[in-house]
């Protein structure tokens, strides 16, 4: 049997919806060097075709689409279809919103405690929902 690379497991949340105000998603998305290079390229142009971006970065189009999906989910990138072409650009308004929320967090004006609706979407217990009782 050939030595194959270890399988990478995607967290179930990786493709699910992101609750409003979740700061973890954009920072998690930017934690990958390829996605940072995508953002760097998009910052230099108003809009670029996905096929051109894949060529510029030297990645396959399916791999680039995967990265773009995660960046779209985190509201860092938006895409639009023009005929057969897909064009992408930075979602600068959403990025400014992320930065504003991060600034409020570090200034002590924002709590990272999830709201009840966000916590329910992520399956995280909040103060309103007590932890299950553990029996000895």
BELKAJO-V713769 format. One record per residue. N is the residue number from 0. RES is the residue in three letters. SS is DSSP state (hx for helix, st for strand, lp for the rest). PSI is psi in radians with two decimals (999 if undefined). OMEGA is omega as a letter, one per 30 degrees, with the letter a starting at -180 (NA if undefined). Layout:
BEGIN
<<N	RES	SS	PSI	OMEGA> <N	RES	SS	PSI	OMEGA>>
END
This chain:
BEGIN
<<0	UNK	lp	2.34	l> <1	UNK	lp	2.60	l> <2	UNK	lp	2.01	l> <3	UNK	lp	2.67	l> <4	UNK	lp	2.65	l> <5	UNK	lp	2.51	l> <6	UNK	lp	2.37	l> <7	UNK	lp	2.32	l> <8	UNK	lp	2.25	l> <9	UNK	lp	2.31	l> <10	UNK	lp	2.49	l> <11	UNK	hx	-0.53	l> <12	UNK	hx	-0.30	a> <13	UNK	hx	-0.52	a> <14	UNK	hx	-0.01	l> <15	UNK	lp	3.03	l> <16	UNK	lp	2.62	l> <17	UNK	lp	2.16	l> <18	UNK	lp	2.57	l> <19	UNK	lp	2.39	l> <20	UNK	lp	0.03	l> <21	UNK	lp	1.98	l> <22	UNK	hx	-0.32	a> <23	UNK	hx	-0.70	a> <24	UNK	hx	-0.87	a> <25	UNK	hx	-0.64	l> <26	UNK	hx	-0.65	l> <27	UNK	hx	-0.72	a> <28	UNK	hx	-0.64	a> <29	UNK	lp	0.01	a> <30	UNK	lp	0.15	a> <31	UNK	lp	2.28	a> <32	UNK	hx	-0.65	l> <33	UNK	hx	-0.74	l> <34	UNK	hx	-0.58	l> <35	UNK	hx	-0.67	l> <36	UNK	hx	-0.64	l> <37	UNK	hx	-0.84	l> <38	UNK	hx	-0.72	l> <39	UNK	hx	-0.78	l> <40	UNK	hx	-0.75	a> <41	UNK	hx	-0.46	l> <42	UNK	hx	-0.40	a> <43	UNK	lp	-0.08	a> <44	UNK	lp	2.62	l> <45	UNK	lp	-0.64	a> <46	UNK	lp	2.55	a> <47	UNK	st	2.58	l> <48	UNK	st	2.48	a> <49	UNK	hx	-0.69	a> <50	UNK	hx	-0.69	l> <51	UNK	hx	-0.70	l> <52	UNK	hx	-0.72	l> <53	UNK	hx	-0.75	l> <54	UNK	hx	-0.80	a> <55	UNK	hx	-0.66	a> <56	UNK	hx	-0.20	l> <57	UNK	lp	0.61	l> <58	UNK	lp	2.74	l> <59	UNK	lp	2.70	a> <60	UNK	hx	-0.68	l> <61	UNK	hx	-0.68	l> <62	UNK	hx	-0.72	l> <63	UNK	hx	-0.70	l> <64	UNK	hx	-0.64	l> <65	UNK	hx	-0.84	a> <66	UNK	hx	-0.71	l> <67	UNK	hx	-0.61	l> <68	UNK	hx	-0.77	l> <69	UNK	hx	-0.66	l> <70	UNK	hx	-0.63	l> <71	UNK	hx	-0.76	l> <72	UNK	hx	-0.61	a> <73	UNK	lp	0.07	a> <74	UNK	lp	0.81	l> <75	UNK	lp	-0.55	a> <76	UNK	st	2.55	l> <77	UNK	st	2.69	l> <78	UNK	st	2.75	l> <79	UNK	st	2.63	a> <80	UNK	st	2.36	l> <81	UNK	st	1.61	a> <82	UNK	lp	-2.13	l> <83	UNK	lp	-0.18	a> <84	UNK	st	2.55	l> <85	UNK	st	2.20	a> <86	UNK	st	2.51	l> <87	UNK	st	2.73	l> <88	UNK	st	2.86	l> <89	UNK	st	2.48	l> <90	UNK	lp	1.37	a> <91	UNK	hx	-0.62	l> <92	UNK	hx	-0.78	l> <93	UNK	hx	-0.67	l> <94	UNK	hx	-0.72	l> <95	UNK	hx	-0.63	l> <96	UNK	hx	-0.78	l> <97	UNK	hx	-0.78	a> <98	UNK	hx	-0.68	l> <99	UNK	hx	-0.72	l> <100	UNK	hx	-0.65	l> <101	UNK	hx	-0.72	l> <102	UNK	hx	-0.74	l> <103	UNK	hx	-0.64	l> <104	UNK	hx	-0.85	a> <105	UNK	hx	-0.35	l> <106	UNK	lp	-0.04	l> <107	UNK	lp	0.23	a> <108	UNK	lp	0.03	a> <109	UNK	lp	2.42	l> <110	UNK	lp	2.50	l> <111	UNK	lp	0.04	l> <112	UNK	lp	2.15	a> <113	UNK	lp	2.55	l> <114	UNK	lp	2.76	a> <115	UNK	hx	-0.70	a> <116	UNK	hx	-0.69	l> <117	UNK	hx	-0.71	a> <118	UNK	hx	-0.71	l> <119	UNK	hx	-0.70	l> <120	UNK	hx	-0.57	a> <121	UNK	hx	-0.14	a> <122	UNK	lp	0.46	a> <123	UNK	lp	2.24	l> <124	UNK	lp	2.51	l> <125	UNK	lp	3.13	l> <126	UNK	lp	-0.55	l> <127	UNK	lp	-0.49	a> <128	UNK	lp	1.84	a> <129	UNK	lp	2.72	l> <130	UNK	lp	2.62	l> <131	UNK	lp	2.57	a> <132	UNK	lp	2.36	a> <133	UNK	lp	2.16	l> <134	UNK	lp	2.49	l> <135	UNK	lp	999	NA>>
END
